[in-house]
Amino acid sequence: MRKVIAVDGIFLKSRYGGVLLSAIAQDAENHIFPVAFCIVDSECDASYKYFFEKMRSFVLDTPELCIISNRHPSIGKMVSVVFPSAHYGYCMRYNIMMINITELINAVLLDERKFPITALFDVINKQFAEIFHERRMIFLDIGTKFVPSMEAIIAENTELGNKLLVHQIANYRYVVTGHEAIAIVDLKSKSCSFRVFDVDKIPCPHAMAVLRCQYGEDYGRRIYEYSCLYYTVDTYIMAYVEEIKPVPSEDSWQVPIEILERKISPPFVEPSKQNAAIAMQYSTTNVLAMKNSATNVLAVKIQHLM
């Protein structure tokens, strides 16, 4: 996965409310990849600290990791506590990712946001188990080294690179000119002064032109050597190789005795919200009763006419 994780909270609509926290990354095909889900009472320091501490058990805290979110103060605060080596911020890239994430989560949980917690997670489990299987199977016999989106970028960059002029200035260092721009490419450090090669970890048009100059007819094969293994089909399939198994039945759970003996009260519900929920339920019941009554009257009238 790309080492960029977007964090967001979605309000639930059940009787007890709550917030579904989600951490989402993207795979090499720009598909949304679920990292973690958690339900909490509200978005606050304690909630995000707990969420990130659980994530820390399988997400490494490294300088390469970047966590992005909206401007909720608790997220940035707790990222600095639990993931001190990671970068944190909010930016335009976040907005692009969050639009996709929100659309996906809302589509998956359009009605289920009203469900109890166990039912909600059963839906999440089922939906992503199907997605994982589909993505795992679709690339098994694809026949290319990189995923399709990256193969398309390689082809495009190669064509653009063929129109550029190159001359060498040192070992593995070249000046590339064209389109009224000048770039310096260093093959040893896999970098370009335009920074696209550095960030995307795949040769940009300038780097493609340099590879052609450096390796001649063999440069097509060399392209993959100068690209990140993250884009390979094998790496993509490995990301989805783990199966998402259903939660076993409750009678098979091994729960510690101290948990079993703990008395847990139901979540607090503000009287105003509880009354509103009751009123809504009462209103819905009345509407259904009125519809049934009207249907019965209509049926009697029709029968009388016959």
C-alpha positions in Angstrom: 0.0 0.0 0.0 1.0 3.6 -0.4 2.3 4.8 2.9 -0.4 7.5 3.1 -3.3 6.9 5.4 -6.4 9.1 5.5 -8.3 9.2 8.8 -12.0 10.2 9.1 -15.0 9.8 11.4 -18.6 9.1 10.3 -21.5 9.7 12.6 -23.8 6.7 13.2 -27.5 6.9 13.3 -28.4 4.1 15.8 -30.3 4.8 19.0 -27.0 5.2 20.9 -25.2 7.3 18.3 -21.4 7.1 18.2 -18.8 7.6 15.5 -17.2 5.1 13.1 -13.5 5.9 12.8 -11.8 4.7 9.7 -8.3 4.6 8.4 -8.0 4.1 4.6 -5.0 3.8 2.3 -4.7 3.3 -1.5 -3.3 0.5 -3.5 -1.2 0.7 -6.7 -4.4 1.0 -8.8 -5.7 3.9 -6.7 -8.3 1.6 -5.2 -9.3 2.3 -1.6 -7.8 -0.2 0.9 -9.2 -0.4 4.4 -6.7 -0.3 7.2 -8.8 -0.1 10.3 -12.3 0.6 11.6 -13.4 1.5 15.2 -16.6 2.7 16.8 -16.2 5.2 19.6 -18.6 7.5 21.6 -17.2 10.7 20.1 -14.2 12.2 18.3 -11.9 13.2 21.1 -8.3 12.7 22.3 -9.1 9.5 24.2 -10.9 8.0 21.2 -8.1 8.7 18.6 -5.4 7.7 21.0 -7.1 4.3 21.4 -7.6 4.0 17.7 -4.0 4.8 16.8 -2.6 2.6 19.5 -4.5 -0.4 17.9 -3.2 0.6 14.5 0.3 0.8 15.8 0.3 -3.0 16.3 0.3 -3.5 12.5 1.3 -0.1 11.0 5.0 0.8 11.5 5.9 4.2 12.8 8.4 5.4 10.2 9.4 8.7 8.6 7.9 7.4 5.3 4.4 7.2 6.8 2.1 10.1 6.3 -1.3 10.4 8.0 -3.8 13.0 6.7 -7.2 14.1 7.9 -9.5 17.0 8.3 -8.7 19.7 10.8 -10.0 17.9 13.9 -7.5 18.8 16.6 -7.5 15.4 18.3 -6.2 13.6 15.2 -3.0 15.6 14.8 -2.5 15.7 18.6 -2.7 11.9 18.9 -0.7 11.2 15.7 2.2 13.1 17.4 1.9 10.9 20.5 1.4 7.4 18.9 3.2 7.9 15.6 5.9 10.4 16.4 8.1 9.5 13.4 5.3 9.9 10.9 4.3 13.0 9.0 0.9 14.5 9.6 -1.1 17.2 7.7 -4.2 18.2 5.8 -4.0 19.2 2.2 -5.7 19.1 -1.2 -4.6 15.5 -1.6 -6.6 14.7 1.5 -9.7 16.3 0.0 -9.4 14.0 -3.1 -8.9 10.9 -1.0 -11.7 11.8 1.5 -14.2 12.3 -1.3 -13.7 8.7 -2.5 -13.6 7.4 1.1 -16.8 9.1 2.1 -18.6 7.9 -1.0 -17.4 4.3 -0.5 -18.3 4.2 3.2 -21.6 5.9 2.7 -22.5 3.5 -0.2 -21.5 0.5 1.9 -23.2 1.7 5.0 -26.1 3.7 3.7 -28.7 1.9 5.8 -26.4 0.0 8.1 -25.4 3.1 10.0 -28.6 2.6 11.9 -27.6 -1.0 12.9 -26.2 -2.2 16.2 -22.4 -2.5 16.4 -22.2 -6.2 15.7 -24.5 -6.1 12.7 -22.6 -3.0 11.4 -19.3 -4.8 11.5 -20.8 -7.9 10.0 -21.7 -5.8 6.9 -18.2 -4.2 6.8 -16.7 -7.7 7.0 -18.8 -9.1 4.2 -18.4 -6.1 1.9 -14.6 -6.0 2.1 -14.2 -9.8 2.0 -15.9 -9.7 -1.4 -13.8 -6.8 -2.6 -10.6 -8.5 -1.5 -11.5 -11.7 -3.4 -12.5 -9.8 -6.5 -9.2 -7.8 -6.6 -7.1 -10.8 -5.8 -8.6 -12.9 -8.7 -8.7 -10.2 -11.4 -4.9 -9.9 -11.7 -3.9 -13.6 -11.3 -3.4 -14.1 -15.1 -2.9 -10.5 -16.2 0.4 -11.1 -18.0 2.1 -7.8 -17.3 4.9 -7.0 -14.8 3.2 -3.9 -13.4 -0.4 -3.2 -12.7 -2.4 -1.8 -15.7 -2.5 1.9 -14.6 1.3 1.9 -14.2 1.9 0.2 -17.5 -0.2 2.9 -19.1 1.9 5.6 -17.4 5.2 3.9 -18.5 3.9 3.9 -22.1 2.9 7.5 -22.0 6.2 8.6 -20.4 8.2 6.6 -22.9 6.5 8.3 -25.8 7.1 11.8 -24.3 10.7 10.9 -23.5 11.4 10.1 -27.1 10.8 13.7 -28.0 13.5 15.1 -25.6 17.2 15.8 -26.1 19.8 14.4 -23.7 23.5 15.0 -23.0 25.6 13.5 -20.3 27.4 15.8 -17.8 28.8 13.1 -15.4 28.5 9.5 -14.5 24.8 8.7 -14.4 24.0 12.5 -14.6 22.3 14.0 -17.6 20.8 17.3 -18.8 17.4 16.9 -20.6 16.0 19.6 -22.7 12.7 20.0 -24.5 9.4 21.9 -24.4 11.3 25.0 -23.3 12.4 23.3 -20.1 15.6 21.9 -18.7 15.8 19.0 -16.3 18.7 17.3 -14.5 18.4 13.6 -14.0 20.6 11.4 -11.8 20.1 7.7 -12.4 22.2 6.6 -9.5 20.0 8.4 -7.0 16.8 7.9 -9.2 16.0 11.6 -9.1 15.0 14.4 -11.4 15.1 18.1 -10.7 11.3 18.2 -11.6 10.8 15.8 -8.6 8.2 13.6 -10.3 10.7 10.7 -10.6 11.6 11.1 -6.9 8.0 11.2 -5.6 6.2 8.7 -7.9 9.2 6.2 -7.9 8.7 5.5 -11.6 10.7 7.1 -14.5 9.2 10.4 -15.7 9.6 11.5 -19.3 13.0 13.1 -18.5 14.2 9.9 -16.9 12.9 7.8 -19.8 15.0 9.9 -22.2 18.0 9.4 -20.1 17.5 5.6 -19.8 17.3 5.4 -23.6 20.6 7.3 -23.9 22.3 5.2 -21.1 21.2 1.7 -22.2 20.2 2.0 -25.8 17.9 -0.7 -27.2 17.9 -2.5 -23.8 16.4 0.5 -22.0 12.8 -0.9 -22.1 13.8 -3.7 -19.7 15.7 -1.2 -17.5 12.6 0.9 -16.9 11.3 -1.7 -14.3 14.7 -1.7 -12.5 14.3 2.0 -11.9 10.8 1.7 -10.7 9.4 0.9 -7.3 8.4 -2.8 -6.7 5.3 -1.4 -5.1 3.8 -1.3 -8.6 4.3 -4.9 -9.5 1.3 -7.2 -10.0 2.9 -9.7 -7.4 2.9 -7.0 -4.8 -0.6 -6.0 -5.6 -1.9 -9.5 -5.2 0.0 -10.0 -2.0 -1.8 -7.0 -0.5 -5.1 -8.9 -1.0 -3.9 -12.5 -0.3 -5.1 -12.5 3.3 -8.7 -13.6 3.6 -11.2 -11.6 5.7 -12.8 -14.3 7.8 -16.3 -13.9 9.4 -16.5 -13.3 13.1 -17.2 -16.7 14.8 -20.3 -17.4 16.7 -20.5 -16.1 20.2 -20.5 -19.5 21.9 -16.9 -20.1 20.5 -15.5 -16.9 22.0 -12.8 -17.2 24.7 -13.5 -14.2 26.9 -11.4 -13.5 30.0 -13.3 -14.0 33.3 -12.6 -10.4 34.3 -14.4 -9.2 31.2 -17.3 -11.6 31.8 -17.7 -10.3 35.3 -17.5 -6.7 34.4 -20.9 -4.9 34.5 -21.2 -2.7 31.4 -24.0 -0.1 31.3 -25.7 0.8 28.0 -24.4 4.1 26.4 -25.9 7.3 27.7 -28.6 8.7 25.4 -29.7 12.3 25.9 -33.4 12.5 26.7 -34.1 14.8 23.8 -32.5 12.4 21.3 -34.3 9.4 22.9 -37.7 11.2 22.7 -37.0 12.2 19.1 -36.3 8.5 18.3 -39.4 7.4 20.0 -41.5 10.1 18.3 -40.1 9.1 14.9 -40.9 5.5 15.5 -44.4 6.4 16.7 -44.9 8.6 13.7 -43.7 5.8 11.3 -46.0 3.3 13.0 -49.0 5.7 12.6 -48.2 6.3 9.0 -48.1 2.5 8.3 -51.3 2.0 10.3 -53.0 4.8 8.3 -51.8 3.2 5.0 -53.1 -0.2 6.1 -56.4 1.3 7.1 -56.8 3.1 3.8 -56.0 -0.1 2.0 -58.6 -2.0 3.9 -61.3 0.7 3.2 -60.4 0.7 -0.5 -60.7 -3.1 -0.6 -64.1 -3.0 1.0 -65.3 -0.4 -1.5 -64.0 -2.4 -4.4 -65.7 -5.6 -3.1 -69.0 -3.6 -2.6 -68.8 -2.4 -6.2 -68.3 -5.9 -7.4 
